[in-house]
């Protein structure tokens, strides 16, 4: 998706979902029935890309932002500290330029390495990044939503019922994600 081709304008009363392909494929209207939710997920996005394209969101001063980003950075070989540094920059931009926006940072979800035919070390790295994300959120007074464990199977990978390819979510995965978000999206 072209960054300038989002169909709907963001208003101050809106809730924005910001991230990569997991977010882009999240049918917010279907799962939440809310016309004031704006999807700003872009397939393949890295934390660098979010930094590049977030001006439109910040300038709109939305009520809430739900951020989930970082898995593509892991796949691109970014060091965990670089990922955390970029997310810190994202949060800092919101705190400085849109201080009234409530920030929710979601954990990076696990992957299923058996479906992806890759080594199992990726999940260990995701886990380490999520620990750092939690600490980062505390320093920014952003709410950390740790959904990582909700998607795991008994061997510490994303449960196959929640993914169709090892990383992207199935219908059941989106149903679970929407259920986990429900209490947070209705908060004032």
C-alpha positions in Angstrom: 0.0 0.0 0.0 1.2 3.5 -0.8 1.6 5.5 2.3 -0.4 8.4 0.9 -3.3 6.3 -0.3 -5.1 5.5 3.0 -8.8 6.0 2.2 -10.0 7.6 5.5 -8.8 10.7 7.3 -7.9 10.5 11.0 -9.8 12.6 13.4 -9.0 13.5 17.0 -11.6 11.1 18.3 -10.3 8.1 16.3 -8.4 5.1 17.4 -5.5 4.2 15.1 -3.9 0.7 14.6 -0.4 1.2 13.4 1.9 -1.6 12.2 2.8 -4.0 9.5 0.9 -6.7 7.5 -0.6 -8.2 10.7 -2.3 -4.9 11.3 -3.1 -4.2 7.6 -5.0 -7.4 7.4 -7.0 -6.8 10.6 -10.6 -6.1 9.5 -11.3 -3.6 12.3 -14.9 -2.9 11.3 -15.7 -6.6 11.2 -14.1 -7.4 14.6 -15.1 -4.2 16.5 -18.0 -2.7 14.6 -16.6 0.8 15.0 -16.3 3.4 12.3 -13.9 5.5 14.3 -11.1 3.0 14.0 -8.4 3.7 11.4 -6.0 1.0 10.1 -2.5 2.2 9.3 -0.9 -1.1 8.8 1.4 -1.5 5.8 2.7 -4.9 4.7 6.4 -5.4 5.1 6.9 -2.3 7.2 9.8 -2.0 9.6 10.2 0.3 12.6 12.1 2.6 10.3 9.2 2.8 7.9 6.7 3.7 10.7 9.1 6.5 11.8 9.0 7.8 8.2 5.2 7.7 7.8 3.8 8.6 11.2 3.6 12.4 10.6 0.0 12.1 9.3 -1.0 10.2 12.4 0.7 12.5 14.9 -0.6 15.7 13.2 -4.2 14.3 13.6 -3.8 13.9 17.3 -5.9 10.7 17.6 -7.4 9.6 20.9 -5.6 6.2 20.9 -2.8 4.4 19.0 -2.3 0.7 19.1 1.2 -0.1 17.8 2.4 -3.6 16.8 5.7 -3.5 14.9 9.0 -5.3 14.9 8.7 -8.8 13.4 9.9 -7.7 10.0 12.9 -6.0 11.7 13.8 -9.3 13.3 13.6 -11.0 9.8 15.8 -8.3 8.4 18.5 -9.0 11.0 18.0 -5.8 13.0 19.6 -6.1 16.4 17.1 -6.0 19.3 18.6 -2.7 20.6 18.0 -1.1 17.2 14.3 -2.3 17.2 13.8 -0.9 20.7 15.6 2.3 19.8 13.2 2.9 16.9 10.1 2.1 18.9 11.4 4.5 21.5 11.7 7.2 18.8 8.1 6.4 17.7 6.8 6.8 21.3 8.8 9.9 21.9 7.3 11.5 18.8 3.8 10.9 20.1 4.7 12.1 23.6 6.2 15.4 22.2 3.8 16.2 19.4 0.5 14.5 20.3 0.7 14.2 24.2 -3.1 13.6 24.5 -2.9 10.4 22.5 -3.1 7.2 24.6 -0.4 4.8 23.5 -0.8 1.0 23.6 2.2 -1.0 22.5 1.5 -4.6 21.7 4.1 -7.4 22.1 5.6 -8.9 19.0 3.7 -12.2 18.4 5.5 -15.5 18.3 6.1 -17.4 15.0 5.8 -21.0 14.1 9.2 -22.0 12.9 8.0 -25.5 11.8 5.7 -23.9 9.3 8.3 -21.4 8.2 11.1 -24.0 8.1 13.5 -21.8 10.0 15.4 -22.2 13.3 13.7 -21.8 16.6 16.0 -19.0 17.8 13.6 -16.4 16.3 11.1 -17.0 19.1 13.8 -16.6 21.7 14.8 -13.2 20.2 11.1 -12.1 20.1 10.8 -13.0 23.7 13.9 -10.9 24.6 12.6 -7.9 22.6 9.2 -8.1 24.3 10.9 -7.9 27.7 12.7 -4.8 26.6 9.4 -3.4 25.1 7.7 -3.8 28.5 10.4 -1.8 30.2 10.4 0.8 27.4 6.6 1.3 27.8 7.0 1.9 31.5 9.5 4.7 30.9 7.0 6.3 28.4 3.9 5.6 30.5 2.5 3.7 27.5 0.4 0.7 28.1 2.2 -2.6 27.2 -0.2 -5.3 26.0 1.6 -8.6 26.2 -0.4 -11.0 24.0 2.6 -13.1 23.1 1.7 -16.0 25.5 -1.9 -16.1 24.3 -0.8 -17.3 20.9 1.7 -20.0 22.0 1.4 -23.7 21.7 2.9 -26.2 24.2 6.4 -26.0 22.6 6.7 -22.2 22.7 5.8 -21.4 19.1 2.7 -19.7 17.6 -0.1 -22.3 17.7 -0.8 -23.6 14.2 -4.5 -22.7 14.6 -3.6 -19.0 14.8 -1.5 -18.9 11.6 -1.7 -20.0 8.1 2.0 -19.7 7.2 3.9 -19.4 10.5 3.7 -15.6 11.0 0.6 -14.2 9.5 -2.7 -14.7 11.3 -5.5 -17.0 10.4 -9.2 -16.2 11.0 -8.9 -17.8 14.4 -5.8 -15.6 15.1 -7.7 -12.4 14.3 -10.6 -13.5 16.5 -8.2 -14.1 19.4 -6.4 -10.8 18.8 -9.8 -8.9 18.7 -10.9 -10.6 22.0 -7.6 -9.7 23.7 -8.0 -6.1 22.6 -11.6 -5.7 23.5 -11.2 -4.3 27.1 -8.5 -1.8 25.8 -10.4 -0.4 22.8 -13.4 0.5 25.0 -11.4 2.3 27.6 -11.8 6.1 27.6 
